[in-house]
């Protein structure tokens, strides 16, 4: 769970195993989906933006491990 913050977030989804795709969903505090996607097999990472003051959770919906980082 990431708390809301005034600056918002840039979230980076990285893969632990490069030869497999990873799938994710991000939901805000109300349970609404704010981002969803797949990091394909041939890419190391994907990014998405979370607006100011929005708390959220990133959910791994695939079978391979993903790494969540933020700035």
matplotlib code that plots the C-alpha trace (Angstrom):
import matplotlib.pyplot as plt

x = [0.0, 1.3, -0.2, -1.3, 1.2, 1.2, 3.8, 2.0, 4.1, 5.8, 5.7, 8.1, 7.2, 10.3, 10.8, 12.8, 12.9, 13.4, 12.2, 8.6, 5.9, 4.5, 0.9, -0.3, -3.3, -3.1, -6.2, -6.8, -8.0, -11.7, -10.9, -11.1, -8.5, -6.2, -3.7, -3.3, -0.8, 1.7, 5.5, 6.1, 8.7, 11.1, 11.0, 12.6, 10.1, 7.0, 6.0, 2.7, 1.8, -0.4, -2.0, -1.5, -3.0, -4.1, -3.2, -3.0, -1.9, -0.2, -1.4, 0.5, -2.0, 0.5, 2.5, 6.0, 7.5, 7.5, 9.3, 7.6, 9.7, 8.7, 10.0]
y = [0.0, 3.4, 6.4, 9.5, 12.3, 15.8, 15.1, 12.0, 9.1, 7.8, 4.0, 1.7, -2.0, -4.1, -7.8, -10.3, -12.7, -11.0, -13.9, -13.8, -11.1, -9.7, -8.4, -5.9, -3.8, -0.7, 0.1, 3.3, 3.5, 3.2, 0.0, 1.6, 0.5, 3.4, 1.5, -2.0, -3.4, -6.0, -5.7, -7.8, -10.5, -8.2, -5.2, -4.8, -2.3, -0.2, 3.1, 4.8, 8.0, 8.3, 11.7, 13.8, 12.6, 9.2, 6.2, 2.9, -0.7, -2.6, -6.1, -8.8, -10.7, -12.8, -15.8, -14.2, -11.9, -8.1, -5.3, -2.0, 1.1, 4.8, 8.3]
z = [0.0, -1.0, 0.9, -1.0, -1.2, -2.5, -5.2, -6.6, -7.8, -10.9, -10.5, -12.2, -12.6, -13.2, -13.7, -11.7, -14.7, -18.0, -20.2, -18.8, -19.0, -15.8, -15.3, -12.8, -11.6, -9.4, -7.3, -5.4, -1.8, -3.0, -4.9, -8.3, -10.9, -11.7, -13.9, -15.4, -17.8, -18.8, -19.1, -22.2, -22.4, -24.4, -22.1, -18.7, -17.2, -17.5, -15.8, -14.9, -13.1, -10.0, -9.4, -6.3, -2.9, -4.2, -2.1, -4.0, -4.1, -6.9, -7.4, -9.3, -11.4, -13.3, -12.2, -12.3, -9.7, -10.2, -8.5, -7.7, -7.4, -7.2, -7.5]

ax = plt.figure().add_subplot(projection="3d")
ax.plot(x, y, z, "-o")
ax.set_aspect("equal")
plt.show()
